[in-house]
C-alpha cells in the first residue's frame, strides 16, 4: 500500500508530507513553500536540491542530473517521488 512520506527542508527546518503519486515539488507547493521552479520536467534544473538523508525514485529515465551530481546527493524534486522520509537542503 502506498505511504505518505515526511520531508524536512534545511536550513529552515520546514516540514511537509508527500502523498502517494505526488512529486516532492508538487507537495512542497501544496504546503505553501515558494520553491524555485520553471519547467517541472527535469530539464531546467531550477529546483535542484541536495538529499541529506533518504531515497527518491524518478518518474523518468534521465532526470537531468549527472552521475557525479547524483553521487553528491543532488536531485530534482519536480520529477522525483520519495521512497522514504527525506531531509533535503535547498542550494
C-alpha positions as semicolon CSV with decimal commas, in nm:
position;residue;x (nm);y (nm);z (nm)
1;X;0,000;0,000;0,000
2;X;0,139;0,348;-0,090
3;X;0,263;0,552;0,203
4;X;0,294;0,923;0,269
5;X;0,647;1,043;0,337
6;X;0,768;1,330;0,551
7;X;1,012;1,582;0,403
8;X;1,218;1,833;0,601
9;X;1,387;2,124;0,421
10;X;1,714;2,263;0,557
11;X;1,829;2,509;0,670
12;X;1,481;2,644;0,755
13;X;1,353;2,317;0,904
14;X;1,021;2,336;0,717
15;X;0,834;2,003;0,716
16;X;0,562;1,876;0,479
17;X;0,419;1,544;0,364
18;X;0,422;1,395;0,015
19;X;0,114;1,193;-0,079
20;X;0,145;0,876;-0,289
21;X;0,182;0,963;-0,659
22;X;0,281;1,324;-0,584
23;X;0,622;1,470;-0,673
24;X;0,822;1,637;-0,399
25;X;0,782;1,973;-0,576
26;X;0,403;1,931;-0,605
27;X;0,384;1,856;-0,231
28;X;0,611;2,149;-0,142
29;X;0,397;2,392;-0,343
30;X;0,076;2,248;-0,194
31;X;0,227;2,309;0,152
32;X;0,280;2,676;0,063
33;X;0,656;2,669;0,005
34;X;0,792;2,908;-0,253
35;X;1,027;2,657;-0,418
36;X;1,231;2,782;-0,717
37;X;1,096;2,617;-1,032
38;X;1,042;2,665;-1,402
39;X;0,991;2,369;-1,638
40;X;0,864;2,097;-1,398
41;X;1,007;1,835;-1,636
42;X;1,364;1,794;-1,507
43;X;1,521;1,995;-1,789
44;X;1,588;2,341;-1,643
45;X;1,734;2,223;-1,307
46;X;1,596;2,533;-1,131
47;X;1,450;2,324;-0,847
48;X;1,768;2,121;-0,780
49;X;1,839;2,042;-0,416
50;X;2,059;1,805;-0,219
51;X;1,949;1,492;-0,034
52;X;2,088;1,491;0,320
53;X;1,910;1,165;0,405
54;X;1,653;0,937;0,244
55;X;1,585;0,794;-0,101
56;X;1,390;0,903;-0,409
57;X;1,281;0,750;-0,738
58;X;1,239;0,939;-1,062
59;X;0,937;0,946;-1,291
60;X;1,167;0,949;-1,594
61;X;1,473;0,754;-1,704
62;X;1,707;1,054;-1,730
63;X;1,617;1,320;-1,471
64;X;1,874;1,582;-1,580
65;X;2,124;1,506;-1,301
66;X;2,474;1,387;-1,391
67;X;2,616;1,072;-1,229
68;X;2,857;1,291;-1,029
69;X;2,573;1,513;-0,906
70;X;2,379;1,203;-0,801
71;X;2,683;1,088;-0,602
72;X;2,685;1,429;-0,427
73;X;2,315;1,380;-0,340
74;X;2,171;1,628;-0,591
75;X;1,817;1,566;-0,714
76;X;1,531;1,733;-0,898
77;X;1,211;1,737;-0,689
78;X;0,995;1,824;-0,991
79;X;1,033;1,470;-1,127
80;X;1,109;1,278;-0,805
81;X;0,890;1,091;-0,559
82;X;1,017;0,986;-0,216
83;X;1,092;0,622;-0,137
84;X;1,144;0,713;0,230
85;X;1,123;1,013;0,460
86;X;1,367;1,279;0,339
87;X;1,585;1,558;0,465
88;X;1,669;1,799;0,179
89;X;1,890;2,105;0,154
90;X;1,798;2,381;-0,089
91;X;2,100;2,502;-0,285
